[in-house]
Amino acid sequence: MAKKSVDALRIRPGDTVRLSKYDPNDDMGWDRDAADLRTRQNRVRMAELHDLLFAANSHALLVVLQGMDTCGKDGTVRHVLTGLNPQGCRVRPFKQPTSTELDHDYLWRIHQALPARGEIGVFNRSHYEDVLVTRVLGLVSDKVAEERFEQINAWERYLTENNVVVLKLFLHISKDEQRERLQARLDDPSKNWKFSESDLEARAKWNDYQAAYADLLAACSTKQAPWYVVPANRKWVRNLVVSELIVDVLRSLKLKYPKPKLDVSKIVIPK
């Protein structure tokens, strides 16, 4: 089977999204050993490109991770971004807003967490919670959610026009796979702490969340900030795809190391 391009996972502007058409168990034409090797190679290349990003200090990369509970957001950070220089990489999880955050507009806390030039930033959940959870729980109307789609698109366009590259990844798992992962948290005492009743509450609204995700993916996948649907039932496929996408994005910037301010050929280090 021929290997599939990760670009096939990109949602084009104007696409109608039906998540049932995306196979969360897709192996992308890879076998496990070859994919693991490629992922390791990608991590080395990412570290090199990250160093270049840091040195050039002209762009930032924002990676947005979204998905159903147990989809592997934490695992993606742990397995894909390992090896990056922590001085230039920040990961921000977004949980339930604090009272202070609720006193501001919904993008206020998000904007403060953006990576600076030269950095890679990762959002573990993101501003999209405010057109997802809020909508499913009935905290905002469909009309408000649709208004926020437009606001988010405008905000992300503003970011890209200011050299913040936005890479948005929906980690797509099946309902059966989620059940297995939740059960694993119950079976393993070292993972019991991860289990929450809210996981079951969200699972009970699985179809509602799938519909809400389909809407936001279709409305907010733009030319400047596209969404990718990453098959995530197999963790090794997820890691491969995410590493491929990050490497592709960093390469596309065509960055170069800055020229030294001094003529280094004339400098002699004293003995």
ZAMARGU-4260 file (C-alpha; in steps of 0.2 Angstrom, whole numbers, plus 5000, padded with zeros to 4 digits):
<rodrens>
0) 5000/5000/5000 | 5007/5017/4995 | 5010/5029/5009 | 4998/5043/5010 | 5003/5061/5011
5) 4998/5070/5027 | 4991/5084/5016 | 4976/5073/5012 | 4971/5076/5030 | 4969/5094/5028
10) 4952/5102/5028 | 4950/5114/5013 | 4940/5130/5015 | 4922/5127/5011 | 4923/5108/5014
15) 4908/5100/5022 | 4915/5089/5036 | 4908/5072/5041 | 4920/5064/5054 | 4912/5047/5050
20) 4921/5048/5033 | 4938/5049/5042 | 4945/5033/5048 | 4953/5035/5065 | 4962/5018/5063
25) 4970/5023/5047 | 4989/5018/5046 | 4992/5030/5032 | 5001/5016/5022 | 5015/5014/5035
30) 5020/4999/5046 | 5024/5001/5064 | 5043/4999/5063 | 5045/5011/5048 | 5034/5024/5056
35) 5043/5023/5072 | 5059/5026/5063 | 5052/5040/5053 | 5046/5048/5069 | 5063/5047/5077
40) 5071/5055/5061 | 5057/5069/5062 | 5061/5073/5080 | 5080/5076/5075 | 5075/5087/5061
45) 5062/5096/5072 | 5076/5100/5084 | 5087/5107/5070 | 5073/5117/5063 | 5068/5123/5080
50) 5086/5130/5083 | 5084/5139/5067 | 5067/5146/5072 | 5075/5152/5088 | 5090/5160/5080
55) 5080/5169/5066 | 5068/5176/5079 | 5056/5181/5065 | 5042/5168/5067 | 5033/5158/5080
60) 5024/5142/5078 | 5007/5138/5087 | 5002/5120/5087 | 4983/5118/5093 | 4978/5101/5099
65) 4960/5097/5101 | 4950/5081/5102 | 4939/5070/5113 | 4944/5065/5130 | 4959/5052/5129
70) 4963/5056/5111 | 4981/5058/5116 | 4985/5077/5117 | 4997/5074/5132 | 5005/5059/5123
75) 5007/5069/5108 | 5017/5082/5118 | 5027/5069/5127 | 5032/5058/5112 | 5033/5070/5097
80) 5040/5086/5105 | 5053/5077/5116 | 5071/5083/5112 | 5066/5101/5108 | 5075/5114/5118
85) 5064/5119/5132 | 5070/5137/5132 | 5060/5139/5116 | 5045/5128/5118 | 5030/5131/5129
90) 5015/5120/5132 | 4999/5128/5139 | 4984/5117/5144 | 4967/5126/5145 | 4956/5120/5158
95) 4939/5128/5165 | 4941/5147/5165 | 4945/5155/5182 | 4934/5169/5188 | 4947/5182/5182
100) 4947/5174/5165 | 4928/5174/5165 | 4928/5193/5168 | 4937/5196/5151 | 4932/5191/5133
105) 4935/5173/5129 | 4951/5176/5119 | 4959/5186/5133 | 4968/5171/5141 | 4972/5163/5125
110) 4981/5178/5118 | 4992/5180/5133 | 4998/5162/5131 | 5004/5164/5113 | 5022/5159/5109
115) 5035/5173/5106 | 5045/5175/5090 | 5057/5160/5090 | 5046/5149/5100 | 5035/5134/5097
120) 5019/5135/5107 | 5007/5121/5110 | 4989/5123/5116 | 4982/5107/5124 | 4964/5112/5121
125) 4962/5130/5116 | 4951/5144/5111 | 4940/5131/5102 | 4933/5125/5118 | 4922/5141/5118
130) 4913/5135/5102 | 4913/5117/5107 | 4910/5113/5126 | 4900/5129/5128 | 4889/5125/5113
135) 4886/5107/5118 | 4882/5111/5136 | 4870/5125/5130 | 4880/5139/5138 | 4880/5148/5121
140) 4868/5148/5107 | 4871/5142/5089 | 4871/5160/5084 | 4884/5165/5096 | 4895/5150/5091
145) 4894/5155/5073 | 4898/5173/5077 | 4913/5166/5087 | 4919/5156/5071 | 4920/5173/5062
150) 4929/5181/5076 | 4942/5166/5078 | 4945/5166/5059 | 4949/5185/5060 | 4960/5183/5075
155) 4970/5169/5067 | 4972/5179/5052 | 4979/5193/5062 | 4991/5181/5070 | 4997/5174/5053
160) 4999/5191/5046 | 5011/5194/5061 | 5021/5179/5058 | 5013/5167/5070 | 5011/5151/5060
165) 4995/5142/5066 | 4994/5123/5064 | 4978/5115/5071 | 4977/5096/5074 | 4961/5087/5078
170) 4966/5070/5085 | 4952/5059/5079 | 4948/5043/5089 | 4933/5031/5089 | 4921/5029/5102
175) 4926/5011/5105 | 4945/5016/5107 | 4940/5029/5119 | 4931/5016/5130 | 4946/5005/5130
180) 4957/5020/5135 | 4945/5025/5149 | 4944/5007/5155 | 4963/5006/5155 | 4963/5021/5167
185) 4952/5011/5179 | 4962/4995/5178 | 4979/5003/5181 | 4981/5010/5199 | 4994/5022/5192
190) 4982/5030/5180 | 4967/5031/5192 | 4971/5049/5195 | 4967/5053/5177 | 4949/5047/5178
195) 4936/5060/5180 | 4917/5058/5180 | 4917/5072/5168 | 4924/5060/5155 | 4909/5049/5156
200) 4897/5065/5155 | 4906/5070/5139 | 4906/5052/5132 | 4887/5052/5135 | 4886/5067/5123
205) 4898/5059/5110 | 4887/5062/5095 | 4884/5080/5100 | 4903/5083/5102 | 4906/5075/5085
210) 4893/5086/5077 | 4900/5102/5086 | 4918/5097/5080 | 4912/5095/5062 | 4905/5112/5062
215) 4920/5121/5069 | 4932/5111/5058 | 4922/5116/5043 | 4920/5134/5048 | 4937/5138/5054
220) 4949/5128/5042 | 4956/5143/5032 | 4970/5144/5020 | 4981/5153/5033 | 4976/5142/5047
225) 4970/5125/5041 | 4964/5111/5052 | 4970/5093/5050 | 4961/5077/5055 | 4974/5066/5062
230) 4970/5047/5064 | 4974/5044/5082 | 4967/5026/5087 | 4985/5020/5084 | 4997/5031/5094
235) 5012/5028/5083 | 5002/5034/5068 | 4997/5049/5077 | 5015/5053/5082 | 5021/5050/5064
240) 5008/5062/5057 | 5010/5076/5069 | 5029/5075/5067 | 5027/5076/5048 | 5016/5091/5049
245) 5027/5101/5061 | 5043/5097/5051 | 5034/5102/5035 | 5028/5118/5042 | 5045/5123/5049
250) 5053/5119/5032 | 5041/5129/5023 | 5047/5145/5032 | 5063/5144/5023 | 5072/5152/5038
255) 5091/5156/5038 | 5103/5159/5052 | 5106/5178/5055 | 5122/5185/5049 | 5134/5189/5063
260) 5136/5207/5067 | 5155/5206/5067 | 5167/5200/5054 | 5171/5183/5062 | 5185/5179/5050
265) 5195/5193/5059 | 5192/5188/5077 | 5205/5179/5086 | 5201/5171/5103 | 5215/5176/5115
270) 5225/5161/5123
</rodrens>
